[in-house]
Amino acid sequence: MGKYWSADALPRMYQHQLWGLIVSLAESKVKKDLLYAGTDDGVIAITEDGGMNWTQSDHFPRHT
């Protein structure tokens, strides 16, 4: 916990994967049951009910 790995620390697979590998998991310190999971294919999955239902996003607005 508390360690951040560089992007090149993860080996890249040269085969097609059906599912992404979770490389980051974070829970909210403010809202119970809110979790974020980041995968190696650029998707962030979000649940607000402790994992019963998930939504996925691969597009994020750019803040400047």
PDB file of N, CA, C, O and CB in Angstrom:
ATOM      1  N   MET A   1       0.845  -1.185   0.000  1.00  0.00           N
ATOM      2  CA  MET A   1       0.000   0.000   0.000  1.00  0.00           C
ATOM      3  C   MET A   1       0.881   1.236   0.000  1.00  0.00           C
ATOM      4  O   MET A   1       1.965   1.247   0.584  1.00  0.00           O
ATOM      5  CB  MET A   1      -0.956   0.005   1.217  1.00  0.00           C
ATOM      6  N   GLY A   2       0.405   2.265  -0.656  1.00  0.00           N
ATOM      7  CA  GLY A   2       1.116   3.515  -0.673  1.00  0.00           C
ATOM      8  C   GLY A   2       2.252   3.584  -1.677  1.00  0.00           C
ATOM      9  O   GLY A   2       2.941   4.602  -1.741  1.00  0.00           O
ATOM     10  N   LYS A   3       2.472   2.537  -2.465  1.00  0.00           N
ATOM     11  CA  LYS A   3       3.534   2.546  -3.467  1.00  0.00           C
ATOM     12  C   LYS A   3       2.922   2.735  -4.849  1.00  0.00           C
ATOM     13  O   LYS A   3       1.920   2.102  -5.183  1.00  0.00           O
ATOM     14  CB  LYS A   3       4.364   1.235  -3.410  1.00  0.00           C
ATOM     15  N   TYR A   4       3.519   3.598  -5.639  1.00  0.00           N
ATOM     16  CA  TYR A   4       3.051   3.851  -6.996  1.00  0.00           C
ATOM     17  C   TYR A   4       4.065   3.292  -7.970  1.00  0.00           C
ATOM     18  O   TYR A   4       5.252   3.604  -7.882  1.00  0.00           O
ATOM     19  CB  TYR A   4       2.823   5.362  -7.243  1.00  0.00           C
ATOM     20  N   TRP A   5       3.609   2.474  -8.895  1.00  0.00           N
ATOM     21  CA  TRP A   5       4.478   1.850  -9.883  1.00  0.00           C
ATOM     22  C   TRP A   5       4.416   2.636 -11.176  1.00  0.00           C
ATOM     23  O   TRP A   5       3.367   3.174 -11.531  1.00  0.00           O
ATOM     24  CB  TRP A   5       4.082   0.381 -10.120  1.00  0.00           C
ATOM     25  N   SER A   6       5.524   2.705 -11.875  1.00  0.00           N
ATOM     26  CA  SER A   6       5.540   3.368 -13.178  1.00  0.00           C
ATOM     27  C   SER A   6       4.806   2.498 -14.196  1.00  0.00           C
ATOM     28  O   SER A   6       4.629   1.297 -13.986  1.00  0.00           O
ATOM     29  CB  SER A   6       7.001   3.648 -13.644  1.00  0.00           C
ATOM     30  N   ALA A   7       4.379   3.116 -15.301  1.00  0.00           N
ATOM     31  CA  ALA A   7       3.622   2.385 -16.321  1.00  0.00           C
ATOM     32  C   ALA A   7       4.437   1.256 -16.930  1.00  0.00           C
ATOM     33  O   ALA A   7       3.871   0.233 -17.316  1.00  0.00           O
ATOM     34  CB  ALA A   7       3.164   3.333 -17.417  1.00  0.00           C
ATOM     35  N   ASP A   8       5.764   1.417 -17.025  1.00  0.00           N
ATOM     36  CA  ASP A   8       6.580   0.371 -17.622  1.00  0.00           C
ATOM     37  C   ASP A   8       6.905  -0.768 -16.655  1.00  0.00           C
ATOM     38  O   ASP A   8       7.584  -1.723 -17.033  1.00  0.00           O
ATOM     39  CB  ASP A   8       7.853   0.966 -18.141  1.00  0.00           C
ATOM     40  N   ALA A   9       6.432  -0.676 -15.426  1.00  0.00           N
ATOM     41  CA  ALA A   9       6.645  -1.757 -14.459  1.00  0.00           C
ATOM     42  C   ALA A   9       5.727  -2.938 -14.743  1.00  0.00           C
ATOM     43  O   ALA A   9       5.989  -4.051 -14.286  1.00  0.00           O
ATOM     44  CB  ALA A   9       6.418  -1.250 -13.031  1.00  0.00           C
ATOM     45  N   LEU A  10       4.662  -2.710 -15.487  1.00  0.00           N
ATOM     46  CA  LEU A  10       3.721  -3.773 -15.821  1.00  0.00           C
ATOM     47  C   LEU A  10       4.093  -4.384 -17.165  1.00  0.00           C
ATOM     48  O   LEU A  10       4.211  -3.665 -18.157  1.00  0.00           O
ATOM     49  CB  LEU A  10       2.272  -3.236 -15.850  1.00  0.00           C
ATOM     50  N   PRO A  11       4.276  -5.670 -17.211  1.00  0.00           N
ATOM     51  CA  PRO A  11       4.617  -6.283 -18.507  1.00  0.00           C
ATOM     52  C   PRO A  11       3.431  -6.189 -19.461  1.00  0.00           C
ATOM     53  O   PRO A  11       2.281  -6.367 -19.060  1.00  0.00           O
ATOM     54  CB  PRO A  11       5.039  -7.768 -18.323  1.00  0.00           C
ATOM     55  N   ARG A  12       3.722  -5.914 -20.697  1.00  0.00           N
ATOM     56  CA  ARG A  12       2.670  -5.840 -21.707  1.00  0.00           C
ATOM     57  C   ARG A  12       2.489  -7.209 -22.338  1.00  0.00           C
ATOM     58  O   ARG A  12       3.454  -7.862 -22.733  1.00  0.00           O
ATOM     59  CB  ARG A  12       3.003  -4.778 -22.786  1.00  0.00           C
ATOM     60  N   MET A  13       1.267  -7.618 -22.422  1.00  0.00           N
ATOM     61  CA  MET A  13       0.944  -8.892 -23.047  1.00  0.00           C
ATOM     62  C   MET A  13       0.767  -8.646 -24.540  1.00  0.00           C
ATOM     63  O   MET A  13       0.144  -7.661 -24.937  1.00  0.00           O
ATOM     64  CB  MET A  13      -0.341  -9.532 -22.417  1.00  0.00           C
ATOM     65  N   TYR A  14       1.307  -9.528 -25.364  1.00  0.00           N
ATOM     66  CA  TYR A  14       1.187  -9.395 -26.804  1.00  0.00           C
ATOM     67  C   TYR A  14       0.097 -10.291 -27.360  1.00  0.00           C
ATOM     68  O   TYR A  14       0.086 -10.609 -28.549  1.00  0.00           O
ATOM     69  CB  TYR A  14       2.503  -9.712 -27.468  1.00  0.00           C
ATOM     70  N   GLN A  15      -0.800 -10.686 -26.512  1.00  0.00           N
ATOM     71  CA  GLN A  15      -1.938 -11.485 -26.941  1.00  0.00           C
ATOM     72  C   GLN A  15      -3.209 -10.749 -26.556  1.00  0.00           C
ATOM     73  O   GLN A  15      -3.204  -9.919 -25.648  1.00  0.00           O
ATOM     74  CB  GLN A  15      -1.903 -12.910 -26.314  1.00  0.00           C
ATOM     75  N   HIS A  16      -4.266 -11.048 -27.231  1.00  0.00           N
ATOM     76  CA  HIS A  16      -5.553 -10.420 -26.945  1.00  0.00           C
ATOM     77  C   HIS A  16      -6.116 -10.981 -25.647  1.00  0.00           C
ATOM     78  O   HIS A  16      -6.183 -12.196 -25.457  1.00  0.00           O
ATOM     79  CB  HIS A  16      -6.546 -10.639 -28.110  1.00  0.00           C
ATOM     80  N   GLN A  17      -6.515 -10.091 -24.770  1.00  0.00           N
ATOM     81  CA  GLN A  17      -7.131 -10.521 -23.520  1.00  0.00           C
ATOM     82  C   GLN A  17      -8.609 -10.165 -23.547  1.00  0.00           C
ATOM     83  O   GLN A  17      -8.996  -9.098 -24.024  1.00  0.00           O
ATOM     84  CB  GLN A  17      -6.428  -9.871 -22.298  1.00  0.00           C
ATOM     85  N   LEU A  18      -9.415 -11.057 -23.036  1.00  0.00           N
ATOM     86  CA  LEU A  18     -10.844 -10.809 -22.979  1.00  0.00           C
ATOM     87  C   LEU A  18     -11.192  -9.787 -21.902  1.00  0.00           C
ATOM     88  O   LEU A  18     -12.096  -8.972 -22.086  1.00  0.00           O
ATOM     89  CB  LEU A  18     -11.590 -12.106 -22.728  1.00  0.00           C
ATOM     90  N   TRP A  19     -10.481  -9.827 -20.784  1.00  0.00           N
ATOM     91  CA  TRP A  19     -10.720  -8.892 -19.675  1.00  0.00           C
ATOM     92  C   TRP A  19      -9.429  -8.194 -19.323  1.00  0.00           C
ATOM     93  O   TRP A  19      -8.344  -8.751 -19.490  1.00  0.00           O
ATOM     94  CB  TRP A  19     -11.294  -9.621 -18.435  1.00  0.00           C
ATOM     95  N   GLY A  20      -9.548  -6.968 -18.833  1.00  0.00           N
ATOM     96  CA  GLY A  20      -8.377  -6.239 -18.369  1.00  0.00           C
ATOM     97  C   GLY A  20      -7.972  -6.703 -16.977  1.00  0.00           C
ATOM     98  O   GLY A  20      -8.791  -7.224 -16.220  1.00  0.00           O
ATOM     99  N   LEU A  21      -6.728  -6.511 -16.658  1.00  0.00           N
ATOM    100  CA  LEU A  21      -6.186  -6.862 -15.354  1.00  0.00           C
ATOM    101  C   LEU A  21      -6.293  -5.645 -14.452  1.00  0.00           C
ATOM    102  O   LEU A  21      -5.871  -4.556 -14.843  1.00  0.00           O
ATOM    103  CB  LEU A  21      -4.711  -7.354 -15.462  1.00  0.00           C
ATOM    104  N   ILE A  22      -6.845  -5.800 -13.257  1.00  0.00           N
ATOM    105  CA  ILE A  22      -6.947  -4.679 -12.317  1.00  0.00           C
ATOM    106  C   ILE A  22      -5.545  -4.356 -11.813  1.00  0.00           C
ATOM    107  O   ILE A  22      -4.852  -5.213 -11.265  1.00  0.00           O
ATOM    108  CB  ILE A  22      -7.916  -5.015 -11.122  1.00  0.00           C
ATOM    109  N   VAL A  23      -5.140  -3.095 -12.009  1.00  0.00           N
ATOM    110  CA  VAL A  23      -3.821  -2.666 -11.561  1.00  0.00           C
ATOM    111  C   VAL A  23      -3.904  -1.640 -10.435  1.00  0.00           C
ATOM    112  O   VAL A  23      -2.893  -1.312  -9.814  1.00  0.00           O
ATOM    113  CB  VAL A  23      -3.039  -2.091 -12.725  1.00  0.00           C
ATOM    114  N   SER A  24      -5.102  -1.136 -10.174  1.00  0.00           N
ATOM    115  CA  SER A  24      -5.287  -0.168  -9.103  1.00  0.00           C
ATOM    116  C   SER A  24      -6.698  -0.313  -8.539  1.00  0.00           C
ATOM    117  O   SER A  24      -7.668  -0.448  -9.285  1.00  0.00           O
ATOM    118  CB  SER A  24      -5.037   1.281  -9.611  1.00  0.00           C
ATOM    119  N   LEU A  25      -6.794  -0.284  -7.227  1.00  0.00           N
ATOM    120  CA  LEU A  25      -8.091  -0.374  -6.557  1.00  0.00           C
ATOM    121  C   LEU A  25      -8.101   0.653  -5.434  1.00  0.00           C
ATOM    122  O   LEU A  25      -7.188   0.693  -4.609  1.00  0.00           O
ATOM    123  CB  LEU A  25      -8.362  -1.825  -6.006  1.00  0.00           C
ATOM    124  N   ALA A  26      -9.141   1.483  -5.409  1.00  0.00           N
ATOM    125  CA  ALA A  26      -9.225   2.530  -4.382  1.00  0.00           C
ATOM    126  C   ALA A  26     -10.635   2.587  -3.829  1.00  0.00           C
ATOM    127  O   ALA A  26     -11.613   2.442  -4.561  1.00  0.00           O
ATOM    128  CB  ALA A  26      -8.813   3.909  -4.954  1.00  0.00           C
ATOM    129  N   GLU A  27     -10.722   2.801  -2.532  1.00  0.00           N
ATOM    130  CA  GLU A  27     -12.024   2.981  -1.893  1.00  0.00           C
ATOM    131  C   GLU A  27     -12.137   4.400  -1.374  1.00  0.00           C
ATOM    132  O   GLU A  27     -11.143   5.015  -0.989  1.00  0.00           O
ATOM    133  CB  GLU A  27     -12.228   1.965  -0.745  1.00  0.00           C
ATOM    134  N   SER A  28     -13.349   4.911  -1.368  1.00  0.00           N
ATOM    135  CA  SER A  28     -13.594   6.261  -0.891  1.00  0.00           C
ATOM    136  C   SER A  28     -13.454   6.309   0.624  1.00  0.00           C
ATOM    137  O   SER A  28     -13.920   5.418   1.334  1.00  0.00           O
ATOM    138  CB  SER A  28     -14.988   6.747  -1.323  1.00  0.00           C
ATOM    139  N   LYS A  29     -12.810   7.355   1.100  1.00  0.00           N
ATOM    140  CA  LYS A  29     -12.704   7.573   2.544  1.00  0.00           C
ATOM    141  C   LYS A  29     -13.906   8.349   3.057  1.00  0.00           C
ATOM    142  O   LYS A  29     -14.089   8.514   4.263  1.00  0.00           O
ATOM    143  CB  LYS A  29     -11.406   8.321   2.887  1.00  0.00           C
ATOM    144  N   VAL A  30     -14.736   8.832   2.107  1.00  0.00           N
ATOM    145  CA  VAL A  30     -15.872   9.675   2.458  1.00  0.00           C
ATOM    146  C   VAL A  30     -17.207   8.946   2.319  1.00  0.00           C
ATOM    147  O   VAL A  30     -18.083   9.077   3.174  1.00  0.00           O
ATOM    148  CB  VAL A  30     -15.876  10.914   1.593  1.00  0.00           C
ATOM    149  N   LYS A  31     -17.359   8.171   1.230  1.00  0.00           N
ATOM    150  CA  LYS A  31     -18.643   7.520   0.950  1.00  0.00           C
ATOM    151  C   LYS A  31     -18.509   6.008   1.053  1.00  0.00           C
ATOM    152  O   LYS A  31     -17.701   5.401   0.350  1.00  0.00           O
ATOM    153  CB  LYS A  31     -19.158   7.913  -0.445  1.00  0.00           C
ATOM    154  N   LYS A  32     -19.291   5.413   1.917  1.00  0.00           N
ATOM    155  CA  LYS A  32     -19.282   3.965   2.103  1.00  0.00           C
ATOM    156  C   LYS A  32     -19.681   3.263   0.801  1.00  0.00           C
ATOM    157  O   LYS A  32     -20.577   3.718   0.090  1.00  0.00           O
ATOM    158  CB  LYS A  32     -20.236   3.557   3.252  1.00  0.00           C
ATOM    159  N   ASP A  33     -19.004   2.150   0.499  1.00  0.00           N
ATOM    160  CA  ASP A  33     -19.294   1.285  -0.651  1.00  0.00           C
ATOM    161  C   ASP A  33     -18.902   1.873  -2.004  1.00  0.00           C
ATOM    162  O   ASP A  33     -19.229   1.278  -3.031  1.00  0.00           O
ATOM    163  CB  ASP A  33     -20.746   0.967  -0.671  1.00  0.00           C
ATOM    164  N   LEU A  34     -18.211   3.021  -2.048  1.00  0.00           N
ATOM    165  CA  LEU A  34     -17.739   3.596  -3.308  1.00  0.00           C
ATOM    166  C   LEU A  34     -16.329   3.092  -3.576  1.00  0.00           C
ATOM    167  O   LEU A  34     -15.409   3.351  -2.799  1.00  0.00           O
ATOM    168  CB  LEU A  34     -17.773   5.157  -3.267  1.00  0.00           C
ATOM    169  N   LEU A  35     -16.163   2.364  -4.692  1.00  0.00           N
ATOM    170  CA  LEU A  35     -14.874   1.789  -5.075  1.00  0.00           C
ATOM    171  C   LEU A  35     -14.555   2.135  -6.523  1.00  0.00           C
ATOM    172  O   LEU A  35     -15.449   2.253  -7.361  1.00  0.00           O
ATOM    173  CB  LEU A  35     -14.877   0.260  -4.878  1.00  0.00           C
ATOM    174  N   TYR A  36     -13.263   2.297  -6.800  1.00  0.00           N
ATOM    175  CA  TYR A  36     -12.770   2.521  -8.154  1.00  0.00           C
ATOM    176  C   TYR A  36     -11.748   1.446  -8.466  1.00  0.00           C
ATOM    177  O   TYR A  36     -10.892   1.147  -7.634  1.00  0.00           O
ATOM    178  CB  TYR A  36     -12.154   3.946  -8.312  1.00  0.00           C
ATOM    179  N   ALA A  37     -11.825   0.858  -9.658  1.00  0.00           N
ATOM    180  CA  ALA A  37     -10.850  -0.137 -10.101  1.00  0.00           C
ATOM    181  C   ALA A  37     -10.317   0.294 -11.463  1.00  0.00           C
ATOM    182  O   ALA A  37     -11.085   0.477 -12.407  1.00  0.00           O
ATOM    183  CB  ALA A  37     -11.486  -1.573 -10.171  1.00  0.00           C
ATOM    184  N   GLY A  38      -9.002   0.456 -11.560  1.00  0.00           N
ATOM    185  CA  GLY A  38      -8.354   0.813 -12.823  1.00  0.00           C
ATOM    186  C   GLY A  38      -7.711  -0.421 -13.433  1.00  0.00           C
ATOM    187  O   GLY A  38      -7.080  -1.209 -12.728  1.00  0.00           O
ATOM    188  N   THR A  39      -7.868  -0.594 -14.744  1.00  0.00           N
ATOM    189  CA  THR A  39      -7.335  -1.781 -15.406  1.00  0.00           C
ATOM    190  C   THR A  39      -6.232  -1.417 -16.394  1.00  0.00           C
ATOM    191  O   THR A  39      -6.078  -0.258 -16.780  1.00  0.00           O
ATOM    192  CB  THR A  39      -8.453  -2.534 -16.124  1.00  0.00           C
ATOM    193  N   ASP A  40      -5.466  -2.434 -16.794  1.00  0.00           N
ATOM    194  CA  ASP A  40      -4.348  -2.221 -17.706  1.00  0.00           C
ATOM    195  C   ASP A  40      -4.775  -1.861 -19.122  1.00  0.00           C
ATOM    196  O   ASP A  40      -3.933  -1.490 -19.940  1.00  0.00           O
ATOM    197  CB  ASP A  40      -3.498  -3.445 -17.746  1.00  0.00           C
ATOM    198  N   ASP A  41      -6.062  -1.961 -19.427  1.00  0.00           N
ATOM    199  CA  ASP A  41      -6.537  -1.580 -20.758  1.00  0.00           C
ATOM    200  C   ASP A  41      -7.173  -0.190 -20.774  1.00  0.00           C
ATOM    201  O   ASP A  41      -7.836   0.176 -21.743  1.00  0.00           O
ATOM    202  CB  ASP A  41      -7.538  -2.605 -21.262  1.00  0.00           C
ATOM    203  N   GLY A  42      -6.972   0.592 -19.697  1.00  0.00           N
ATOM    204  CA  GLY A  42      -7.416   1.979 -19.675  1.00  0.00           C
ATOM    205  C   GLY A  42      -8.836   2.211 -19.213  1.00  0.00           C
ATOM    206  O   GLY A  42      -9.356   3.316 -19.367  1.00  0.00           O
ATOM    207  N   VAL A  43      -9.474   1.210 -18.654  1.00  0.00           N
ATOM    208  CA  VAL A  43     -10.850   1.342 -18.184  1.00  0.00           C
ATOM    209  C   VAL A  43     -10.846   1.568 -16.674  1.00  0.00           C
ATOM    210  O   VAL A  43     -10.062   0.962 -15.944  1.00  0.00           O
ATOM    211  CB  VAL A  43     -11.689   0.083 -18.552  1.00  0.00           C
ATOM    212  N   ILE A  44     -11.728   2.441 -16.223  1.00  0.00           N
ATOM    213  CA  ILE A  44     -11.952   2.589 -14.788  1.00  0.00           C
ATOM    214  C   ILE A  44     -13.369   2.128 -14.501  1.00  0.00           C
ATOM    215  O   ILE A  44     -14.330   2.638 -15.076  1.00  0.00           O
ATOM    216  CB  ILE A  44     -11.725   4.070 -14.311  1.00  0.00           C
ATOM    217  N   ALA A  45     -13.489   1.156 -13.603  1.00  0.00           N
ATOM    218  CA  ALA A  45     -14.790   0.636 -13.194  1.00  0.00           C
ATOM    219  C   ALA A  45     -15.147   1.265 -11.851  1.00  0.00           C
ATOM    220  O   ALA A  45     -14.295   1.413 -10.976  1.00  0.00           O
ATOM    221  CB  ALA A  45     -14.779  -0.933 -13.101  1.00  0.00           C
ATOM    222  N   ILE A  46     -16.416   1.634 -11.700  1.00  0.00           N
ATOM    223  CA  ILE A  46     -16.873   2.333 -10.504  1.00  0.00           C
ATOM    224  C   ILE A  46     -18.092   1.607  -9.951  1.00  0.00           C
ATOM    225  O   ILE A  46     -19.010   1.255 -10.691  1.00  0.00           O
ATOM    226  CB  ILE A  46     -17.204   3.825 -10.813  1.00  0.00           C
ATOM    227  N   THR A  47     -18.085   1.391  -8.644  1.00  0.00           N
ATOM    228  CA  THR A  47     -19.263   0.848  -7.971  1.00  0.00           C
ATOM    229  C   THR A  47     -19.603   1.735  -6.781  1.00  0.00           C
ATOM    230  O   THR A  47     -18.712   2.223  -6.086  1.00  0.00           O
ATOM    231  CB  THR A  47     -19.025  -0.623  -7.517  1.00  0.00           C
ATOM    232  N   GLU A  48     -20.882   1.937  -6.554  1.00  0.00           N
ATOM    233  CA  GLU A  48     -21.346   2.730  -5.420  1.00  0.00           C
ATOM    234  C   GLU A  48     -22.110   1.874  -4.418  1.00  0.00           C
ATOM    235  O   GLU A  48     -22.660   2.388  -3.443  1.00  0.00           O
ATOM    236  CB  GLU A  48     -22.224   3.877  -5.901  1.00  0.00           C
ATOM    237  N   ASP A  49     -22.141   0.549  -4.667  1.00  0.00           N
ATOM    238  CA  ASP A  49     -22.879  -0.332  -3.766  1.00  0.00           C
ATOM    239  C   ASP A  49     -22.023  -1.518  -3.306  1.00  0.00           C
ATOM    240  O   ASP A  49     -22.522  -2.628  -3.119  1.00  0.00           O
ATOM    241  CB  ASP A  49     -24.146  -0.839  -4.452  1.00  0.00           C
ATOM    242  N   GLY A  50     -20.734  -1.257  -3.130  1.00  0.00           N
ATOM    243  CA  GLY A  50     -19.850  -2.283  -2.599  1.00  0.00           C
ATOM    244  C   GLY A  50     -19.544  -3.422  -3.547  1.00  0.00           C
ATOM    245  O   GLY A  50     -19.107  -4.484  -3.105  1.00  0.00           O
ATOM    246  N   GLY A  51     -19.763  -3.232  -4.846  1.00  0.00           N
ATOM    247  CA  GLY A  51     -19.417  -4.243  -5.834  1.00  0.00           C
ATOM    248  C   GLY A  51     -20.582  -5.007  -6.419  1.00  0.00           C
ATOM    249  O   GLY A  51     -20.375  -5.876  -7.266  1.00  0.00           O
ATOM    250  N   MET A  52     -21.790  -4.716  -6.002  1.00  0.00           N
ATOM    251  CA  MET A  52     -22.956  -5.412  -6.555  1.00  0.00           C
ATOM    252  C   MET A  52     -23.186  -5.019  -8.020  1.00  0.00           C
ATOM    253  O   MET A  52     -23.508  -5.875  -8.845  1.00  0.00           O
ATOM    254  CB  MET A  52     -24.215  -5.098  -5.717  1.00  0.00           C
ATOM    255  N   ASN A  53     -23.024  -3.747  -8.343  1.00  0.00           N
ATOM    256  CA  ASN A  53     -23.213  -3.238  -9.706  1.00  0.00           C
ATOM    257  C   ASN A  53     -22.037  -2.342 -10.057  1.00  0.00           C
ATOM    258  O   ASN A  53     -21.571  -1.564  -9.224  1.00  0.00           O
ATOM    259  CB  ASN A  53     -24.563  -2.461  -9.843  1.00  0.00           C
ATOM    260  N   TRP A  54     -21.558  -2.450 -11.293  1.00  0.00           N
ATOM    261  CA  TRP A  54     -20.412  -1.683 -11.752  1.00  0.00           C
ATOM    262  C   TRP A  54     -20.753  -0.926 -13.017  1.00  0.00           C
ATOM    263  O   TRP A  54     -21.541  -1.399 -13.837  1.00  0.00           O
ATOM    264  CB  TRP A  54     -19.214  -2.593 -11.987  1.00  0.00           C
ATOM    265  N   THR A  55     -20.159   0.256 -13.180  1.00  0.00           N
ATOM    266  CA  THR A  55     -20.205   0.985 -14.437  1.00  0.00           C
ATOM    267  C   THR A  55     -18.755   1.173 -14.884  1.00  0.00           C
ATOM    268  O   THR A  55     -17.844   1.232 -14.059  1.00  0.00           O
ATOM    269  CB  THR A  55     -20.962   2.370 -14.288  1.00  0.00           C
ATOM    270  N   GLN A  56     -18.556   1.266 -16.190  1.00  0.00           N
ATOM    271  CA  GLN A  56     -17.212   1.412 -16.726  1.00  0.00           C
ATOM    272  C   GLN A  56     -17.099   2.694 -17.525  1.00  0.00           C
ATOM    273  O   GLN A  56     -18.060   3.137 -18.155  1.00  0.00           O
ATOM    274  CB  GLN A  56     -16.842   0.211 -17.592  1.00  0.00           C
ATOM    275  N   SER A  57     -15.916   3.284 -17.494  1.00  0.00           N
ATOM    276  CA  SER A  57     -15.655   4.472 -18.285  1.00  0.00           C
ATOM    277  C   SER A  57     -14.249   4.394 -18.856  1.00  0.00           C
ATOM    278  O   SER A  57     -13.301   4.039 -18.155  1.00  0.00           O
ATOM    279  CB  SER A  57     -15.835   5.750 -17.442  1.00  0.00           C
ATOM    280  N   ASP A  58     -14.123   4.727 -20.125  1.00  0.00           N
ATOM    281  CA  ASP A  58     -12.804   4.807 -20.737  1.00  0.00           C
ATOM    282  C   ASP A  58     -12.585   6.182 -21.378  1.00  0.00           C
ATOM    283  O   ASP A  58     -11.625   6.385 -22.122  1.00  0.00           O
ATOM    284  CB  ASP A  58     -12.635   3.694 -21.785  1.00  0.00           C
ATOM    285  N   HIS A  59     -13.491   7.123 -21.076  1.00  0.00           N
ATOM    286  CA  HIS A  59     -13.376   8.476 -21.580  1.00  0.00           C
ATOM    287  C   HIS A  59     -13.568   9.446 -20.419  1.00  0.00           C
ATOM    288  O   HIS A  59     -14.575   9.401 -19.712  1.00  0.00           O
ATOM    289  CB  HIS A  59     -14.408   8.740 -22.710  1.00  0.00           C
ATOM    290  N   PHE A  60     -12.599  10.311 -20.240  1.00  0.00           N
ATOM    291  CA  PHE A  60     -12.643  11.236 -19.121  1.00  0.00           C
ATOM    292  C   PHE A  60     -12.426  12.657 -19.625  1.00  0.00           C
ATOM    293  O   PHE A  60     -11.556  12.893 -20.464  1.00  0.00           O
ATOM    294  CB  PHE A  60     -11.587  10.863 -18.060  1.00  0.00           C
ATOM    295  N   PRO A  61     -13.212  13.606 -19.118  1.00  0.00           N
ATOM    296  CA  PRO A  61     -13.027  14.994 -19.554  1.00  0.00           C
ATOM    297  C   PRO A  61     -11.665  15.506 -19.099  1.00  0.00           C
ATOM    298  O   PRO A  61     -11.178  15.154 -18.024  1.00  0.00           O
ATOM    299  CB  PRO A  61     -14.157  15.900 -19.001  1.00  0.00           C
ATOM    300  N   ARG A  62     -11.076  16.325 -19.920  1.00  0.00           N
ATOM    301  CA  ARG A  62      -9.772  16.888 -19.601  1.00  0.00           C
ATOM    302  C   ARG A  62      -9.977  18.186 -18.827  1.00  0.00           C
ATOM    303  O   ARG A  62     -10.711  19.073 -19.262  1.00  0.00           O
ATOM    304  CB  ARG A  62      -8.931  17.132 -20.892  1.00  0.00           C
ATOM    305  N   HIS A  63      -9.320  18.284 -17.676  1.00  0.00           N
ATOM    306  CA  HIS A  63      -9.393  19.501 -16.860  1.00  0.00           C
ATOM    307  C   HIS A  63      -8.127  20.306 -17.091  1.00  0.00           C
ATOM    308  O   HIS A  63      -7.017  19.780 -17.019  1.00  0.00           O
ATOM    309  CB  HIS A  63      -9.571  19.165 -15.339  1.00  0.00           C
ATOM    310  N   THR A  64      -8.312  21.604 -17.374  1.00  0.00           N
ATOM    311  CA  THR A  64      -7.142  22.454 -17.589  1.00  0.00           C
ATOM    312  C   THR A  64      -7.098  23.558 -16.589  1.00  0.00           C
ATOM    313  O   THR A  64      -6.180  24.378 -16.614  1.00  0.00           O
ATOM    314  CB  THR A  64      -7.136  23.026 -18.984  1.00  0.00           C
TER     315      THR A  64
END
